Amino acid sequence: MPVNNPPLLQVDDLNVEFPSADGRITAVNGVSFQINPGEIVALVGESGSGKSVTALSIMQLLKRGGGAITEGNITLYSGREPLTITAASDHVMTLIRGKEIGMIFQEPMSALNPAMTCGRQITEVVYKHLNLSANESFDRCINLLEEVGIPDPVEALLKYPHQFSGGQKQRILLAMALAGNPRLLIADEPTTALDASVKRKINQLIHDVKAKHDLSVLYISHDIESLKGFADRILVMYAGKLIEEGKTDQILNNPKHPYTRGLLACRPPKSGHYYFLPTTDDFMRISLDGKDVQQTGSIDEVFRKLEVSEGTRNANLKKMYASEPILKVCSISKSFVKADSKTNKQFAVENVSFNLFEGETLGLVGASGSGKTTLGRCIVGLSQAEGGEALIRSKSSDTFEPVPNLREVGSRIQYVFQDPYSSLNPILTIGKILREPLENNKELSTKQRTEIIHEMLQTVGLEPFHATRYPGEFSGGQRQRIAIARALLMNPEIIICDEVVSALDVSVQAKVLNLLNELKYENKLSYLFISHDLDVVRHMCDRVLVMNEGRIVEEALSDQLFEKPKTEYTKELLA
């Protein structure tokens, strides 16, 4: 490397280990790369591949989790003299964080202090790293919020994190990361769980800010397709190792490694319909020592085996819609009092009606705040509707009866929540969590309950011994499988899936979607599938409802909606 033209950041042979029950586990193994001035470098891979650990190593934030850098160097060429981050003291790193390197963390509600106003949190960074007066600090905070697109920045400074949407929270985190005028910005999954339109806006904002401030960016993501036209280079990580790197167009159009090909193929296709999606496992075979990685077959062969013919699909839909619906949602409404008014109400759901048929996957799409989740919660009684009702077909006749509350014994509708981290009690083992729905059945013995739990874990792709573990010992995809298992234990006929794959990486997402389809075909389940990911909706759903400002603005068969949307709002979503 020429001395007169160094990179901004150089990572050489980085190794990171964490404590485990068996001793130590290697999370990052021999990783080397560089980030040049003004460059956006994307680091991609599945959950657990080592992406975030690499970023935390750069920031020297590993100690709290027990991690340690055992080999390698990280060098920052931001000042007059190169700084070896791996040898820097805590005091030096306190000065570096925020001043030389800013970071946007993945989960804004965890990164922002819920007990402090956003203005105070941004001001802390300004006070720490910039020699400004109180008035100058206030003006800088206002300018930062304006720059990241927060409306009415003066009022926003006085608000708390919970008063902002997910996309606005990420904008506030970006403002905090920029407050100290850093040279390097690390963005760790900044658009995870955001809807497509907000995701595009956040990425465009990062791109604009990078150009304006002459930043370099390390952008961590599991969605490799979203990097087109955004990143300059892509680094692909697998099992702690860097397995492929190159310019973005080369990686997206001509990937060399089978794992990279698998990441690109896991996303639902833009055309055709398939029973199941391919996963990275379809592209790779990994021996016990992790050294033998080979391609197992072409994706075309996989797809040919799984594709649903147009004739078969149309015949199934015609038969399904000729029957009586299993669920009728009739004129449901739900309003909330506005935060700035004690009397002025705003409808989250307004006069919504639709039918759900047996064996159908009905999509519910719309931007964040459109009322999708509120509607789902009203159907199962987790939120009290002000008007209208949800009716389910009686088992004994073709009459309809009110949907029982989700908490009632024998409820025929179950709910799988968006966040698998908060929907499972962290202090209970998985066995105890799954045993709770079975406690009301007094006819079952303790042994029978255990056998049912073990069988259900195997149904969702886990093992019986997992029952003794706690939620914190599982990945996001595994937790979502556990949440699905809990719902299935009640033998439901309908499951409301509320953004169940939005926070999962693409390969785990494919496995969970395959599981949902497999369970649907085997058990004749019906799904109300709430999602902002339109590619996933097209793959999963037979029919789609489009929701905007609490109302259904369009309804159509999946193919019709995506090929010929009628409303401008739907066209904007699909864009």
C-alpha positions as CSV (number, residue, x, y, z in Angstrom):
1,M,0.0,0.0,0.0
2,P,1.5,3.4,-1.0
3,V,2.4,5.5,2.1
4,N,1.1,8.6,0.5
5,N,-2.3,7.1,-0.4
6,P,-3.5,5.1,2.6
7,P,-7.1,3.8,3.1
8,L,-9.3,5.4,5.8
9,L,-9.5,2.1,7.6
10,Q,-7.4,-1.1,7.3
11,V,-8.4,-4.4,8.9
12,D,-5.8,-7.1,8.9
13,D,-6.3,-10.8,9.8
14,L,-8.9,-10.0,12.5
15,N,-9.9,-12.8,14.9
16,V,-12.6,-12.4,17.6
17,E,-13.6,-15.0,20.2
18,F,-16.4,-15.2,22.7
19,P,-16.8,-17.4,25.8
20,S,-19.1,-20.4,25.5
21,A,-20.0,-23.5,27.5
22,D,-17.3,-25.5,25.7
23,G,-14.6,-22.8,26.2
24,R,-14.2,-20.2,23.4
25,I,-16.0,-19.8,20.1
26,T,-14.5,-18.0,17.1
27,A,-16.9,-15.4,15.7
28,V,-14.6,-13.7,13.3
29,N,-11.8,-15.7,11.7
30,G,-8.9,-14.1,9.7
31,V,-10.9,-11.2,8.2
32,S,-9.0,-8.6,6.2
33,F,-10.3,-5.6,4.2
34,Q,-10.0,-1.9,3.7
35,I,-12.3,1.1,3.3
36,N,-11.0,4.0,1.1
37,P,-11.9,7.7,1.6
38,G,-15.4,8.5,0.2
39,E,-16.3,4.8,-0.4
40,I,-19.4,2.8,0.6
41,V,-18.4,-0.7,1.5
42,A,-21.2,-3.2,2.2
43,L,-20.7,-6.2,4.5
44,V,-23.3,-8.9,3.9
45,G,-24.1,-12.4,5.2
46,E,-26.6,-14.3,7.3
47,S,-27.2,-13.8,11.0
48,G,-24.2,-15.1,12.9
49,S,-21.8,-14.7,10.1
50,G,-19.8,-12.1,12.0
51,K,-20.9,-8.8,10.4
52,S,-21.9,-7.0,13.5
53,V,-19.0,-8.4,15.6
54,T,-16.6,-7.0,13.0
55,A,-18.3,-3.5,13.3
56,L,-18.2,-3.7,17.1
57,S,-14.5,-4.7,16.9
58,I,-13.8,-1.5,15.0
59,M,-15.6,0.5,17.7
60,Q,-14.0,-1.6,20.5
61,L,-17.4,-2.4,22.0
62,L,-16.9,-6.1,22.5
63,K,-16.1,-6.3,26.2
64,R,-19.7,-6.1,27.5
65,G,-20.5,-9.3,25.6
66,G,-17.3,-11.0,26.7
67,G,-15.7,-10.8,23.3
68,A,-12.0,-10.3,22.7
69,I,-9.8,-9.7,19.7
70,T,-7.2,-12.5,19.8
71,E,-5.3,-11.7,16.6
72,G,-5.0,-9.0,14.0
73,N,-4.9,-5.2,13.7
74,I,-7.4,-2.5,12.9
75,T,-5.8,0.8,11.8
76,L,-7.5,4.2,11.3
77,Y,-5.8,6.7,9.0
78,S,-7.9,9.7,10.0
79,G,-5.4,12.0,11.7
80,R,-1.8,12.9,11.0
81,E,-0.6,9.6,12.5
82,P,-2.1,6.2,11.9
83,L,-4.0,5.0,15.0
84,T,-3.9,1.3,15.8
85,I,-7.4,0.8,17.3
86,T,-6.7,-2.7,18.6
87,A,-4.0,-1.2,20.8
88,A,-5.9,2.0,21.8
89,S,-6.8,2.6,25.5
90,D,-10.4,3.1,26.7
91,H,-9.7,6.8,27.0
92,V,-8.5,7.2,23.4
93,M,-11.5,5.1,22.1
94,T,-13.9,7.4,24.0
95,L,-12.5,10.3,22.0
96,I,-12.6,8.3,18.7
97,R,-16.2,7.1,19.0
98,G,-18.4,9.8,17.7
99,K,-15.5,12.1,16.7
100,E,-13.7,9.9,14.1
101,I,-16.2,7.0,13.8
102,G,-20.0,7.4,14.0
103,M,-22.3,4.4,14.2
104,I,-26.0,3.7,13.5
105,F,-27.2,0.7,15.4
106,Q,-29.7,-1.8,14.1
107,E,-32.5,-1.4,16.7
108,P,-33.3,2.3,17.3
109,M,-35.4,1.7,20.4
110,S,-32.4,-0.1,22.0
111,A,-29.9,2.5,20.9
112,L,-31.9,5.5,22.0
113,N,-32.5,6.2,25.8
114,P,-36.3,6.1,26.3
115,A,-36.0,8.3,29.4
116,M,-34.2,11.2,27.6
117,T,-35.4,13.6,25.0
118,C,-33.9,13.2,21.6
119,G,-32.5,16.7,21.8
120,R,-30.6,16.0,24.9
121,Q,-29.1,12.8,23.4
122,I,-27.9,14.6,20.3
123,T,-26.5,17.5,22.4
124,E,-24.5,15.0,24.5
125,V,-22.4,14.1,21.4
126,V,-22.0,17.7,20.4
127,Y,-20.8,18.7,23.9
128,K,-18.4,15.8,24.1
129,H,-16.6,16.2,20.7
130,L,-17.1,19.9,19.6
131,N,-16.0,23.0,21.4
132,L,-19.3,24.9,21.0
133,S,-21.3,27.2,23.2
134,A,-24.8,26.3,24.3
135,N,-26.4,28.4,21.5
136,E,-24.1,27.0,18.9
137,S,-24.8,23.4,20.1
138,F,-28.6,24.1,19.9
139,D,-28.2,25.5,16.3
140,R,-26.1,22.4,15.3
141,C,-28.8,20.1,16.6
142,I,-31.5,21.9,14.6
143,N,-29.3,21.8,11.5
144,L,-28.7,18.1,11.9
145,L,-32.4,17.3,12.3
146,E,-33.2,19.4,9.3
147,E,-30.5,17.6,7.3
148,V,-31.8,14.2,8.1
149,G,-35.4,15.2,7.2
150,I,-37.1,15.4,10.6
151,P,-40.1,17.8,10.3
152,D,-40.3,20.7,12.8
153,P,-36.9,20.1,14.4
154,V,-37.3,22.5,17.3
155,E,-40.4,20.6,18.5
156,A,-38.6,17.2,17.8
157,L,-35.8,18.1,20.2
158,L,-38.3,18.1,23.0
159,K,-39.8,14.7,22.1
160,Y,-38.9,11.3,23.4
161,P,-38.0,8.3,21.2
162,H,-41.4,6.6,21.5
163,Q,-43.1,9.6,19.9
164,F,-41.4,8.9,16.6
165,S,-41.9,6.3,13.9
166,G,-39.3,3.6,13.1
167,G,-38.0,5.5,10.1
168,Q,-37.8,8.8,12.1
169,K,-35.9,7.1,14.9
170,Q,-33.3,5.9,12.4
171,R,-33.0,9.5,11.1
172,I,-32.4,10.7,14.7
173,L,-29.7,8.0,15.1
174,L,-28.1,9.2,11.8
175,A,-28.1,12.8,13.2
176,M,-26.4,11.6,16.4
177,A,-23.8,9.7,14.3
178,L,-23.0,12.8,12.3
179,A,-23.0,15.2,15.4
180,G,-19.2,14.8,16.0
181,N,-18.2,15.3,12.3
182,P,-16.8,11.7,11.9
183,R,-14.8,10.5,8.8
184,L,-16.2,7.0,9.0
185,L,-19.9,6.0,9.4
186,I,-20.8,2.5,10.4
187,A,-24.5,1.6,9.6
188,D,-25.5,-1.7,11.1
189,E,-28.7,-3.0,9.4
190,P,-30.2,0.6,9.5
191,T,-33.3,-0.4,7.4
192,T,-34.2,-3.7,9.0
193,A,-38.0,-4.0,9.6
194,L,-38.7,-0.7,7.8
195,D,-41.2,-0.7,4.9
196,A,-39.9,-0.5,1.4
197,S,-40.5,3.2,0.8
198,V,-39.0,4.2,4.2
199,K,-36.0,1.9,3.5
200,R,-35.3,3.6,0.2
201,K,-35.5,7.0,1.8
202,I,-33.1,6.1,4.6
203,N,-30.6,4.6,2.1
204,Q,-30.9,7.7,-0.1
205,L,-30.3,9.9,2.9
206,I,-27.2,8.0,3.9
207,H,-25.9,8.3,0.3
208,D,-26.6,12.1,0.2
209,V,-25.0,12.6,3.7
210,K,-22.0,10.7,2.6
211,A,-21.5,12.9,-0.4
212,K,-22.1,16.1,1.4
213,H,-19.7,15.4,4.3
214,D,-17.1,13.4,2.3
215,L,-17.7,10.3,4.5
216,S,-16.7,6.7,4.1
217,V,-19.4,4.2,5.0
218,L,-19.3,0.6,6.2
219,Y,-22.9,-0.6,5.5
220,I,-23.9,-3.9,7.1
221,S,-26.9,-5.7,5.5
222,H,-28.4,-9.1,5.0
223,D,-30.3,-7.9,1.9
224,I,-27.7,-8.1,-0.9
225,E,-30.1,-7.1,-3.7
226,S,-30.8,-3.7,-2.0
227,L,-27.2,-2.7,-2.5
228,K,-27.5,-2.2,-6.2
229,G,-26.7,1.4,-7.1
230,F,-25.8,2.1,-3.5
231,A,-22.6,0.4,-2.5
232,D,-19.3,0.7,-4.3
233,R,-18.0,-2.7,-3.1
234,I,-19.5,-5.8,-1.4
235,L,-17.8,-8.1,1.1
236,V,-19.5,-11.4,1.7
237,M,-19.1,-13.1,5.1
238,Y,-19.9,-16.7,6.0
239,A,-19.2,-18.4,9.4
240,G,-16.9,-15.7,10.5
241,K,-14.8,-15.6,7.3
242,L,-14.7,-13.3,4.3
243,I,-15.4,-15.6,1.4
244,E,-15.9,-13.2,-1.5
245,E,-15.4,-9.5,-2.3
246,G,-15.6,-7.3,-5.3
247,K,-17.4,-4.4,-7.0
248,T,-21.1,-4.3,-6.5
249,D,-22.1,-5.1,-10.1
250,Q,-19.7,-8.0,-10.3
251,I,-21.0,-9.6,-7.0
252,L,-24.7,-9.1,-8.0
253,N,-24.3,-10.2,-11.7
254,N,-21.5,-12.8,-11.5
255,P,-21.0,-14.1,-8.0
256,K,-18.3,-16.7,-7.7
257,H,-19.0,-18.5,-4.4
258,P,-22.0,-20.8,-4.1
259,Y,-23.0,-19.1,-0.8
260,T,-23.2,-15.7,-2.5
261,R,-25.3,-17.3,-5.3
262,G,-27.5,-18.8,-2.5
263,L,-28.0,-15.4,-0.9
264,L,-29.1,-13.9,-4.2
265,A,-31.5,-16.8,-4.9
266,C,-33.2,-16.8,-1.5
267,R,-35.3,-13.8,-2.3
268,P,-38.8,-14.6,-3.8
269,P,-38.7,-14.4,-7.6
270,K,-40.3,-11.6,-9.5
271,S,-42.3,-14.0,-11.7
272,G,-43.8,-17.5,-11.4
273,H,-45.1,-19.2,-8.3
274,Y,-43.3,-21.9,-6.3
275,Y,-44.3,-24.2,-3.4
276,F,-41.0,-23.4,-1.7
277,L,-38.0,-21.0,-2.0
278,P,-34.5,-22.2,-2.5
279,T,-32.1,-21.6,0.4
280,T,-28.4,-21.4,0.9
281,D,-28.5,-25.1,1.8
282,D,-29.5,-25.9,-1.7
283,F,-26.3,-24.3,-3.0
284,M,-23.8,-25.6,-0.5
285,R,-22.6,-28.7,1.3
286,I,-20.5,-28.0,4.4
287,S,-18.4,-30.7,6.0
288,L,-17.9,-30.8,9.8
289,D,-14.6,-29.0,9.6
290,G,-16.1,-26.2,7.5
291,K,-13.5,-26.5,4.7
292,D,-15.5,-28.5,2.1
293,V,-17.8,-26.0,0.4
294,Q,-19.2,-27.1,-2.9
295,Q,-22.1,-26.3,-5.2
296,T,-24.8,-29.0,-5.1
297,G,-26.8,-28.1,-8.2
298,S,-28.1,-25.3,-10.3
299,I,-31.0,-23.1,-9.1
300,D,-32.8,-23.7,-12.3
301,E,-33.1,-27.4,-11.4
302,V,-34.4,-26.5,-7.9
303,F,-37.0,-24.1,-9.3
304,R,-38.2,-26.6,-11.9
305,K,-39.0,-29.1,-9.2
306,L,-40.9,-26.5,-7.1
307,E,-42.8,-24.4,-9.6
308,V,-46.6,-24.4,-9.5
309,S,-48.2,-24.6,-13.0
310,E,-50.5,-21.7,-13.9
311,G,-53.4,-24.2,-14.5
312,T,-53.0,-25.9,-11.1
313,R,-52.9,-22.5,-9.4
314,N,-56.0,-21.2,-11.1
315,A,-58.0,-24.4,-10.4
316,N,-57.1,-24.3,-6.7
317,L,-58.1,-20.6,-6.5
318,K,-61.4,-21.2,-8.3
319,K,-62.3,-24.1,-5.9
320,M,-61.3,-22.1,-2.8
321,Y,-63.3,-19.0,-3.6
322,A,-66.4,-21.1,-4.5
323,S,-66.7,-22.1,-0.9
324,E,-68.0,-20.2,2.2
325,P,-65.3,-18.0,3.9
326,I,-64.0,-19.2,7.2
327,L,-63.6,-15.6,8.6
328,K,-65.7,-12.5,8.0
329,V,-64.4,-9.1,9.1
330,C,-67.4,-6.7,9.2
331,S,-66.9,-2.9,9.4
332,I,-64.3,-2.9,12.1
333,S,-63.2,0.6,13.3
334,K,-60.6,1.7,15.8
335,S,-59.5,5.2,16.7
336,F,-56.9,6.7,19.0
337,V,-56.7,10.2,20.6
338,K,-54.0,12.3,19.0
339,A,-51.0,12.9,21.2
340,D,-51.4,16.7,20.9
341,S,-55.2,16.7,21.6
342,K,-57.4,15.2,24.3
343,T,-60.6,15.3,22.2
344,N,-59.5,15.0,18.6
345,K,-59.5,11.3,17.4
346,Q,-57.7,9.7,14.5
347,F,-58.8,6.5,13.0
348,A,-56.2,3.8,12.8
349,V,-58.8,1.4,11.2
350,E,-61.9,2.8,9.6
351,N,-64.9,0.6,8.5
352,V,-62.8,-2.3,7.2
353,S,-64.5,-5.4,5.8
354,F,-63.2,-8.5,4.1
355,N,-63.5,-12.3,3.9
356,L,-60.8,-14.9,4.5
357,F,-61.3,-18.4,2.9
358,E,-60.2,-21.8,4.1
359,G,-56.7,-22.6,2.9
360,E,-56.1,-19.0,1.7
361,T,-53.1,-16.8,2.4
362,L,-54.5,-13.2,2.3
363,G,-52.0,-10.5,2.2
364,L,-52.4,-7.2,4.0
365,V,-50.0,-4.5,2.8
366,G,-49.4,-0.8,3.3
367,A,-46.9,1.7,4.6
368,S,-46.0,1.9,8.3
369,G,-48.8,3.5,10.2
370,S,-51.5,2.4,7.7
371,G,-53.3,0.3,10.4
372,K,-52.3,-3.2,9.4
373,T,-51.2,-4.4,12.9
374,T,-54.1,-2.6,14.7
375,L,-56.6,-4.4,12.4
376,G,-55.0,-7.8,13.2
377,R,-55.1,-7.1,16.9
378,C,-58.7,-6.0,16.7
379,I,-59.7,-9.3,15.0
380,V,-58.3,-11.4,17.9
381,G,-59.4,-9.1,20.7
382,L,-55.9,-7.8,21.7
383,S,-57.2,-4.4,20.9
384,Q,-60.9,-3.5,21.5
385,A,-62.7,-2.4,18.3
386,E,-65.1,0.5,18.6
387,G,-67.3,-0.7,15.9
388,G,-67.9,-3.8,13.7
389,E,-67.0,-7.4,14.5
390,A,-65.0,-10.4,13.3
391,L,-67.0,-13.6,12.8
392,I,-65.7,-17.2,12.3
393,R,-67.6,-20.0,10.7
394,S,-69.1,-22.5,13.2
395,K,-67.7,-26.0,13.2
396,S,-71.1,-27.5,13.4
397,S,-72.9,-25.5,10.8
398,D,-72.5,-22.8,8.1
399,T,-73.5,-20.1,10.5
400,F,-71.0,-17.6,11.9
401,E,-70.2,-16.7,15.5
402,P,-68.0,-14.0,17.1
403,V,-64.3,-14.7,17.1
404,P,-63.3,-15.7,20.7
405,N,-60.6,-13.6,22.4
406,L,-57.1,-14.8,21.7
407,R,-56.7,-15.4,25.5
408,E,-59.7,-17.8,25.6
409,V,-59.3,-21.5,25.7
410,G,-59.8,-23.2,22.4
411,S,-59.4,-20.0,20.3
412,R,-59.4,-21.0,16.6
413,I,-57.2,-18.0,15.6
414,Q,-53.6,-17.6,16.7
415,Y,-51.2,-14.7,16.3
416,V,-47.5,-14.8,15.5
417,F,-46.0,-11.4,16.4
418,Q,-43.4,-9.4,14.5
419,D,-40.6,-9.4,17.1
420,P,-39.5,-12.9,18.2
421,Y,-37.2,-11.2,20.8
422,S,-40.1,-9.6,22.8
423,S,-42.9,-12.2,22.2
424,L,-41.1,-14.9,24.2
425,N,-40.6,-14.7,27.9
426,P,-36.8,-14.5,28.4
427,I,-36.8,-16.1,31.9
428,L,-38.7,-19.3,30.9
429,T,-37.3,-22.2,29.0
430,I,-38.8,-23.0,25.6
431,G,-40.4,-26.1,27.1
432,K,-42.2,-24.0,29.7
433,I,-43.3,-21.5,27.1
434,L,-44.7,-24.2,24.9
435,R,-46.3,-26.1,27.9
436,E,-48.5,-23.1,28.8
437,P,-51.0,-23.6,26.0
438,L,-51.4,-27.2,26.9
439,E,-52.0,-26.7,30.7
440,N,-55.7,-26.1,30.1
441,N,-56.2,-29.6,28.7
442,K,-56.6,-31.6,31.9
443,E,-56.8,-34.9,30.0
444,L,-53.2,-34.8,29.0
445,S,-50.6,-36.3,31.4
446,T,-47.2,-34.6,32.0
447,K,-45.5,-37.2,29.7
448,Q,-48.0,-36.6,26.9
449,R,-47.5,-32.8,27.1
450,T,-43.7,-33.4,26.8
451,E,-44.2,-35.7,23.8
452,I,-46.4,-33.1,22.1
453,I,-43.9,-30.3,22.7
454,H,-41.0,-32.4,21.3
455,E,-43.1,-33.4,18.3
456,M,-44.0,-29.7,17.6
457,L,-40.4,-28.6,17.9
458,Q,-39.5,-31.2,15.2
459,T,-42.4,-29.9,13.1
460,V,-40.9,-26.4,13.0
461,G,-37.4,-27.7,12.3
462,L,-35.9,-27.8,15.8
463,E,-34.9,-30.6,18.1
464,P,-36.4,-31.9,21.3
465,F,-33.3,-30.9,23.4
466,H,-34.1,-27.3,22.5
467,A,-36.9,-27.4,25.1
468,T,-34.4,-27.0,27.9
469,R,-32.9,-23.8,26.5
470,Y,-33.9,-20.2,27.0
471,P,-35.0,-17.7,24.2
472,G,-31.7,-15.9,24.5
473,E,-29.8,-19.0,23.2
474,F,-31.5,-18.9,19.8
475,S,-31.2,-16.8,16.7
476,G,-34.0,-14.6,15.4
477,G,-35.1,-17.3,12.9
478,Q,-35.2,-20.0,15.5
479,R,-37.2,-17.8,17.9
480,Q,-39.7,-17.2,15.1
481,R,-40.0,-20.9,14.6
482,I,-40.7,-21.3,18.3
483,A,-43.4,-18.6,18.1
484,I,-45.0,-20.5,15.2
485,A,-44.8,-23.7,17.3
486,R,-46.6,-22.1,20.2
487,A,-49.4,-20.9,17.8
488,L,-49.7,-24.4,16.3
489,L,-50.1,-26.1,19.7
490,M,-53.6,-24.6,19.9
491,N,-54.6,-26.4,16.7
492,P,-55.7,-23.2,15.0
493,E,-57.5,-22.9,11.7
494,I,-56.3,-19.3,11.1
495,I,-53.0,-17.7,12.0
496,I,-52.4,-14.0,11.7
497,C,-48.7,-13.5,10.7
498,D,-47.7,-10.0,11.6
499,E,-44.4,-9.1,9.8
500,V,-43.1,-12.5,10.8
501,V,-40.0,-12.4,8.6
502,S,-39.3,-8.6,8.4
503,A,-36.3,-8.8,10.8
504,L,-34.8,-12.0,9.4
505,D,-32.0,-12.4,7.0
506,V,-32.9,-13.6,3.5
507,S,-31.9,-17.2,3.9
508,V,-33.6,-17.6,7.3
509,Q,-36.6,-15.8,5.9
510,A,-36.8,-18.3,3.0
511,K,-36.8,-21.2,5.5
512,V,-39.6,-19.6,7.7
513,L,-41.7,-18.9,4.6
514,N,-41.2,-22.5,3.4
515,L,-42.2,-23.7,6.8
516,L,-45.4,-21.6,6.8
517,N,-46.4,-23.0,3.3
518,E,-45.6,-26.6,4.3
519,L,-47.8,-26.2,7.4
520,K,-50.5,-24.6,5.3
521,Y,-50.7,-27.5,2.8
522,E,-50.5,-30.2,5.5
523,N,-53.0,-28.6,7.9
524,K,-55.3,-26.6,5.6
525,L,-54.4,-23.4,7.5
526,S,-55.6,-20.0,6.5
527,Y,-53.2,-17.0,7.0
528,L,-53.8,-13.3,7.3
529,F,-50.3,-12.3,6.2
530,I,-49.3,-8.7,7.2
531,S,-46.1,-7.5,5.6
532,H,-44.4,-4.5,4.0
533,D,-42.2,-6.7,1.8
534,L,-44.0,-6.9,-1.5
535,D,-41.8,-9.6,-3.0
536,V,-42.7,-11.9,0.0
537,V,-46.4,-11.0,-0.4
538,R,-46.4,-11.9,-4.0
539,H,-44.8,-15.3,-3.3
540,M,-47.0,-16.1,-0.3
541,C,-50.4,-14.7,-1.0
542,D,-53.4,-15.7,-3.1
543,R,-55.1,-12.4,-2.7
544,V,-54.0,-9.0,-1.4
545,L,-55.6,-6.1,0.5
546,V,-53.9,-2.7,0.3
547,M,-54.4,-0.5,3.3
548,N,-53.8,3.3,3.6
549,E,-54.7,5.5,6.5
550,G,-56.9,2.9,8.1
551,R,-58.9,2.0,5.0
552,I,-58.8,-0.8,2.4
553,V,-58.1,1.1,-0.9
554,E,-57.6,-1.9,-3.2
555,E,-58.3,-5.6,-3.3
556,A,-57.2,-8.0,-6.0
557,L,-55.7,-11.4,-6.7
558,S,-52.0,-11.3,-6.1
559,D,-51.0,-11.5,-9.8
560,Q,-53.5,-8.9,-10.9
561,L,-52.4,-6.5,-8.2
562,F,-48.8,-6.7,-9.1
563,E,-49.3,-6.6,-12.8
564,K,-52.1,-4.0,-13.0
565,P,-52.5,-2.0,-9.8
566,K,-55.5,0.4,-10.0
567,T,-54.9,3.1,-7.3
568,E,-52.0,5.6,-7.3
569,Y,-51.2,4.6,-3.7
570,T,-50.7,0.9,-4.8
571,K,-48.6,2.0,-7.7
572,E,-46.4,4.0,-5.4
573,L,-45.9,1.0,-3.1
574,L,-45.0,-1.2,-6.0
575,A,-42.5,1.4,-7.3
